Amino acid sequence: MAHVSRFRIIRPILIFACLFFCGVLCARPPAAAAGYVALPAALWCLRELGKTSLLYLLGWFLGALSSVAIGVLDVGAGRPMALTIWLALALLSTLFTAPAFSRRATPVERSAWVFIPLSLPPLALVAPLPPAAAAGWWFPSTSVLGVLFTIWTAAAVLEAVKRPSWRPLFVPTFCAVLLNVYAVLVPAMQSRVIAMSLPVGKPPVDFDESIRAALSYGPIVRGAAAVPIASGAPTPIVMLPENVLGPVSPGLVDALQLPSAVRLIAGGSGAVPWAEHLQKGVWVLPDRVFYPAIQPIPVIEDGLKPHWSAIGRTAKIGDERYSLLVCFEAVTSLPLYHLHYRTPVLLLGNGWWDRSGIMDIEVSLARAWARLFNDPIAIARGFPL
């Protein structure tokens, strides 16, 4: 009897630990979020085992979002803040996905409850590592329809486990393979932007620090632009990571000493009419055009305000239009509403704090969104000094 009693205690712990580990694997690059197609089937299996507690679903999201806690610690926000944000996001994801655990849900309904709620505004703008990002890996070049195809595939996985039979998987697998082969044979065109990923320090906070940053990055930009200039490229475009510059002044532009034909895209901060404080965003120099970030990191980036009216807008740089993503925006479902089919994507991320490889997840998710819309993508990310 004592053995049976211990087993009844240990078994739920082992199942929770297994789901936590599966969540961790789901979030790992190079194909972050792709594993969400297995979650509806996992929930059905739990139901069949008589395990109905939402703690198991919470275990999956705690694993998937564990990188959030690590990232908050790397930034230096402290353990209480990291633990609070991690638990809050996991609980939020669990509550909105909870109907997928319903006993009466059909396979399609169970899958829809996994993929849709966290991809609807306003959650879509703040919930990291959304299940919908899996669509970019399984069904590239299908745009928003890819999310529906992914729901269909997850339902087929559940059906295959339920019967059991491989037959429900044949058509969705065939479609996924066909689209991925097409993505390999006919890849998106290469971006013309020269994206520089390099070690960076903490973001400059005033004009003096910004000018000092410009003096240090100026030679790097000029060196990167030298090759296309020598080959006769009309307007070379160089991109630096997020927040490498602070506020921009005419003196900063002079300090960069950009050749006349060169355009520089760099993360920085600027004044906007709808906020009292400087907001982070993207500078295009020497034109001194500023594009505010759409969605700062909630809680962590205190004082920065969302700019949701910019969702779907593109930035005209040189002769081409680009969709801009600034750091955190790439790890949410915001790209689902912001990106355009076959429109180049520029991702600016700042990893001065990243000593645990968390930025790799951001890059992976950005590539997933770009694949979904068949967009070329250029990524400029920072590394710790």
N, C-alpha and C positions, 0 to 999 in steps of 0.2 A: 504493500500500500504506500509506503514511504517513497519507493521508487516511482510509482505512478504519479504521486503528488509532485515530486521534483520534476518529472517530465512535463506535467501540465504547466509548470512555471517556466521551465527552460524553453519549451517549444515556441511560445509567443515571442520570447526574447530573440530566438534564432531567426524567426520569420521577420521580425522588425529589423534586425541587423542585416538580413539578406536584402530587404527592400532599400535600406539605407545605402548599402554597397551598390545596388543596381542604380540608384539615383546618382551616386558619385560617378559611376561609369558613364551614365547618360550625359553628364555635363562635361566630360573630358573631350578635348580636341583629339584628332583633327576634325571629327564630325560631331561637334557638340549639339545636343538635342535630338539627334537621329533616333536614339533609343526610346523616345516617347511612344513609338508605335507599339511597343510591347506592354505599356502600362494598362490599357483596357483589358488585355488578356490576363495580366497579373491580378487585377482587381476581381475578375470573374473567378479565377482560381481560388482566391481568398474566400469568396462567397461560398464556393463549393466545399471548402474546408470548414465552413461555419465561422470564419473569422470576419466579423462585421464591424469591428472597431475602426474608427477613422484614424486611430493612431498609426495604423499600418500605412495608410496613404500619406500621413504626415512624415513617416520615416523616409519614404521615397523623396519627398520634397526637401526634407532636412539634408539628405545626401546630395541632391541636385544643387541645392543652394549653399552648400558648405563653403564653396569658393567665395561667396559674398562675405561671410564672416572673416575668412582669411584676408580678403582684400581690404576690409575695414581695419583689420589689425595692422596690415602693411602700411596703410595711410597714417597710422598713429592715433586713431580715434579712441583706442582703449578697449579693454575686454567687455565692460558692461555695454558700451555702445554696439560692439560687434555682435554680442549675444542677443541684444534686444532686436536689432535689425534682422538678424538671421531668423530668429523665432517668429517675428512678426510677418516676414515675407513667406515663410513656410506655412504658417497658420492661415494666412490670407489665401495662398494657393490651394491649400487643402479644403478650405471652406467653399471656394468657388468651384472646385472640381468634385466636391462631395457627391453630387447626384450621379456621377459615374459609378459610384459604389452601390447604387440602388439595386435591390433584388430583382425588380421587374423590368429593368432597362434592357432593351434589345441591344445587340452588338453595335449597331450604328449609333444608337442613342448614347451608349456607354462611351464610345469613341468621341462623339461630338462633345460630350461634357468634359472630356480631357482637353480637347484642342481649341474649343471656341471661347469659353469664358475669359481666359487670361489674354485673349487676343482682341477683346472688345474694349474701347475707351470707357473710362479713363485708365483701367488696369493695364491696357496695352501700352501705356506710356511710362509705367513705373515698375511693372513686374519683370524681373530679369529672368533670363533663360526660358522663354516661353515655349510651350510644346509646338506651336505653329511653325517655329523655325526649322523643324524637321522636314518640312515640305521642300526646302531648298536642296536637301541632300537626296531625297527620294524621287522628287519630280521636278527637276530643273527646267527652266524656261516655260513654266506653265502659269506664272504670275499668281494672282490670288486663287485661281482654280486649284492650284497645287495643294492648298490647305484642305479643300474638299476631297481631293484624291488621297491625301494622307489619312483623312478620317475613314475613307473607304478601305484603305489598306489595313489600318489598325483593326477595323471591324473584321476584315478577312483573317487576320492573324488570330483574333479571338475565336472565330468560327472554326479555324483549322485546329485549334487546341480543344475546342468543345466537342468536335465530332468523334474522334480525331481523324483528320484527313488533310492531305496536301492540296486537294482540289480547289478550295476557296482562295488559295494563294496564287493560283496559276496566272490569272489575268492581271491582277495588280503587280505581280512580280515581273511579268512580261513587259508591262507598260513602263515600270520603273527602270528596268534594264535598257529598254529601247531609248528612253529619254536620256539616261546617263551615257550611253554609247554615243548618242547624238551630241551631248555636251562635250565629249572628248574629241570627237571627229570634227565638229563644227563649233569650236570654242568662241566665246565672246571676243570681240576685237580688243586688242591691247590698248590700254590707256596711254595717252600721250604725256601724261603728267609724270615727272620725275619725283617719285616719293622717297624721301630720306628718312630712314629709321636709324636713330642714333642715341647715344647716352645723353640724358638731359638732367638738369637740376630742378629745384623747386620753381614754380611759376614766379616770374617777376611781379612785384606788387605796386611799383610806382614807375614814373618816367625814367628816373636815373637807372634803375635796374633793367628796364626795358632797353635802353640805349646800350648798356653794357652787354646785354644778350645779343643785340643786333651786331655789335662789333665782333662778337665771337662767332656768330653764325654766318656773317657776311661772306667770309672766305669760302666756307663750305658751299654756300649757295652759288657763288660765282664759279667755283670749281666744277660743281655738278652741271651748270649751264654751259660750260666751255665746250664740251663735246658736241652737243646739238648746234651750238652757234657756229662751230667750225665746219659742221656738215651742211650748213645752210638752212637749218630749221627757222621758220619765220618768227615764231614767238614761243621760245622755250618756257615751260611752266614747271617750276620747282615747288615741292610741298614739304613743309616741316611739320613736326607733330603738334599736338594740342598744347596751348599755354606756354610755348617757348618764348613768346613775346608777351609783354603786358599791354598797357595802353600805348597807342601809337601816336607819335608826334611827327612833324616835318623833320625834326632833327634825327629821329630814328630812321626814317626813310633815307636820309642823307648818309647815315652811318653804315647802312647796308651796302651802299655803292653798287647798286644793281645796274648791269648793262641795260641800255635803253630798250632792247627787245625782250627782256626777261620779265616774267610775271612770277611773283612769289605768293604762295598760299601758306599761311601760318596761323596757328592758334594763338589767340591773345585775348585781350579784354577791351571793351569799348563802351562809350556812353550811348544809351538808347532813351527815347522820349518816354517810355512807359515804365521806367525803373529809376529809383533814386541812386542806386549804386552801379558801379561798372559791372557789366555782364560779360561772361565769357562767350567766345564765338570764334569766327574765322575772319582773318584779314586777308584782303587781296591787295598786294602792293606792286608798284608804287601808286596805284590808283586810290589807295586808302578807302576802299569799300569794305564795310563791316557787315558780316552776317551773324546775328546772335544765335547761340545754340538754342535748339528747340526745347530740350528737356535736360536740365541739370540733374545731378544725382540728388534725389530727395534726402533730406536730413543732413547728409555729409556736406554738401555745398550750400551752406547756410547763406542767405542773402541773395542768392541767384534765383531768378524767376523764370518760369516756363514761357516759351514763346510759341504757343500751339498754333497761332494763325499762320505760321510759316510752314506748316505741314503740307507737303505736296509741291512746294515751290522749288525751283531750281536756281542755281547761281550761274550767271553768264560771266565766264572768264575767258578772255581772248575771243575766239570765234566759236566757242562751244559752250553748251550748257551742262552743268553737273549737279548731281544730288549730293548734298553735304551731310555727313554723319559725324557728330562730335562725340567720341568716346562712349559714354553710357547709352546713348541712343541706339547703338548697334546691338546691345544685348537685350533690348525689349522688343515688343511687336511694332514699335513705331515705324520701322522701315516698310512694313506691310501697307501702310497708308501714305508713305512718303516717297518711295522709289517709283520710277517709271521704267517701262519696258525699253531695253536697249539704250538707256541713258547712263553715261559713266558715273560711277559712285566714287566719292573721295571720303575716306575715313581718316580722321585725325584723332589719335589717342596719345595720352601722356602717361608713361609708365615709370616716372621717376621714383615711385614708391614700390614698384612691383618686384619684390624679391622672391615671390612664390610662383611666378609664371601665370598669374591670373589673366594677364593681357592676352595670352594665347587663346583663352576661351572667347574673349571679345573678338579677336581676329577671325576665329572659326565661325562664330555666328554671323559676322559681317559677310564672310564669303558665302554662307548659306543663303542669306537674303539676296546677295548679288546673283547667285546661281538661279534663284527662283525667278528673277526678272531678266535673266540673260544679260546682265550688265557687266561691263568691264569695271574692275575695281582697283584703285590705287590706295595703298595703306601706308601712312607715315605714323610710326609709333615711337615712343620714347622708351629708353632702358635706364635702369638706375646707374648713376655714376660709379 
